[in-house]
Amino acid sequence: MVDPETARRSANVWLLDNVGNLLGTENPELIMGSQLLWRCDVVLGTPSLDQPGKGNSYRVGQIRLDAATGEIQDTDTLAEDLLSHAATVP
């Protein structure tokens, strides 16, 4: 089974490759059902121009990974959905 930190890092790599560099994950949570999944919140980090190194983060969705293999689930529309949610952040 994939541990929570490995799942989070895998999700971050997928986001970087498929969505963009301002999105990241946090709060991995194991979901038990017919399939074991890791679910992580996807957050948009916005840098602060007046205070370098600081900024805000906004939750724009979630990403799910197979807990046994680490494979990202529901990739068909995931990038598109996350981008559209991120575009609504003020």
HELIX and SHEET records of a PDB file:
HELIX    1   1 PRO A    4  ASN A   18  1                                  15    
HELIX    2   2 THR A   75  ALA A   86  1                                  12    
SHEET    1   A 3 LEU A  23  ILE A  31  0                                        
SHEET    2   A 3 LEU A  37  PRO A  47 -1                                        
SHEET    3   A 3 GLY A  55  ASP A  66 -1                                        
END                                                                             
